[in-house]
Amino acid sequence: MTASSFCLTSAIATATEKSPLEAVAEYPELGAAAPRLFELVNAMAVLDRLQAQVRDQEALVDQLSDQLKQEVEQ
């Protein structure tokens, strides 16, 4: 891993745990890449919410499938 990729990886981890602003403060060498860090962290948050919605929908499908099976068996 190069020094720059390590810096970016560390900054992303910091931004995920704290905030993008704190990550930029801790890693000023990001410089012009800072706006991209904000975008990346926001995209990661959106992805997490979407994944949670998918899991909820899958659980609902499983529940409805089980109910349908029970009704068919009766």
Contact map, one row per residue, 1 for C-alpha under 8 A:
11101100000000000000000000000000000000000000000000000000000000000000000000
11111100000000000000000000000000000000000000000000000000000000000000000000
11111110000000000000000000000000000000000000000000000000000000000000000000
01111111000000000000000000000000000000000000000000000000000000000000000000
11111111100000000000000000000000000000000000000000000000000000000000000000
11111111110000000000000000000000000000000000000000000000000000000000000000
00111111111000000000000000100000000000000000000000000000000000000000000000
00011111111100000000000000000100000000000000000000000000000000000000000000
00001111111110000000000000000000000000000000000000000000000000000000000000
00000111111111000000000000000000000000000000000000000000000000000000000000
00000011111111100000001101100000000000000000000000000000000000000000000000
00000001111111110001001000000000000010001000000000000000000000000000000000
00000000111111111000000000000000000000000000000000000000000000000000000000
00000000011111111111011000000000000000000000000000000000000000000000000000
00000000001111111111111000000000000010001000000000000000000000000000000000
00000000000111111111000000000000000000001000000000000000000000000000000000
00000000000011111110000000000000000000000000000000000000000000000000000000
00000000000001111111011000000000000000000000000000000000000000000000000000
00000000000001111111111000000000000000000000000000000000000000000000000000
00000000000101110111111100000000000011001000000000000000000000000000000000
00000000000000100011111110000000000000000000000000000000000000000000000000
00000000000001100111111111000000000000000000000000000000000000000000000000
00000000001101100111111111100000000000000000000000000000000000000000000000
00000000001000000001111111110110010000000000000000000000000000000000000000
00000000000000000000111111110000000000000000000000000000000000000000000000
00000000001000000000011111110000000000000000000000000000000000000000000000
00000010001000000000001111111100000000000000000000000000000000000000000000
00000000000000000000000111111110000000000000000000000000000000000000000000
00000000000000000000000000111110000000000000000000000000000000000000000000
00000001000000000000000100111111110000000000000000000000000000000000000000
00000000000000000000000100011111110000000000000000000000000000000000000000
00000000000000000000000000000111111000000000000000000000000000000000000000
00000000000000000000000000000111111110000000000000000000000000000000000000
00000000000000000000000100000111111111000000000000000000000000000000000000
00000000000000000000000000000001111111100000000000000000000000000000000000
00000000000000000000000000000000111111110000000000000000000000000000000000
00000000000100100001000000000000111111111000000000000000000000000000000000
00000000000000000001000000000000011111111100000000000000000000000000000000
00000000000000000000000000000000001111111110000000000000000000000000000000
00000000000000000000000000000000000111111111000000000000000000000000000000
00000000000100110001000000000000000011111111100000000000000000000000000000
00000000000000000000000000000000000001111111110000000000000000000000000000
00000000000000000000000000000000000000111111111000000000000000000000000000
00000000000000000000000000000000000000011111111100000000000000000000000000
00000000000000000000000000000000000000001111111110000000000000000000000000
00000000000000000000000000000000000000000111111111000000000000000000000000
00000000000000000000000000000000000000000011111111100000000000000000000000
00000000000000000000000000000000000000000001111111110000000000000000000000
00000000000000000000000000000000000000000000111111111000000000000000000000
00000000000000000000000000000000000000000000011111111100000000000000000000
00000000000000000000000000000000000000000000001111111110000000000000000000
00000000000000000000000000000000000000000000000111111111000000000000000000
00000000000000000000000000000000000000000000000011111111100000000000000000
00000000000000000000000000000000000000000000000001111111110000000000000000
00000000000000000000000000000000000000000000000000111111111000000000000000
00000000000000000000000000000000000000000000000000011111111100000000000000
00000000000000000000000000000000000000000000000000001111111110000000000000
00000000000000000000000000000000000000000000000000000111111111000000000000
00000000000000000000000000000000000000000000000000000011111111100000000000
00000000000000000000000000000000000000000000000000000001111111110000000000
00000000000000000000000000000000000000000000000000000000111111111000000000
00000000000000000000000000000000000000000000000000000000011111111100000000
00000000000000000000000000000000000000000000000000000000001111111110000000
00000000000000000000000000000000000000000000000000000000000111111111000000
00000000000000000000000000000000000000000000000000000000000011111111100000
00000000000000000000000000000000000000000000000000000000000001111111110000
00000000000000000000000000000000000000000000000000000000000000111111111000
00000000000000000000000000000000000000000000000000000000000000011111111100
00000000000000000000000000000000000000000000000000000000000000001111111110
00000000000000000000000000000000000000000000000000000000000000000111111111
00000000000000000000000000000000000000000000000000000000000000000011111111
00000000000000000000000000000000000000000000000000000000000000000001111111
00000000000000000000000000000000000000000000000000000000000000000000111111
00000000000000000000000000000000000000000000000000000000000000000000011111
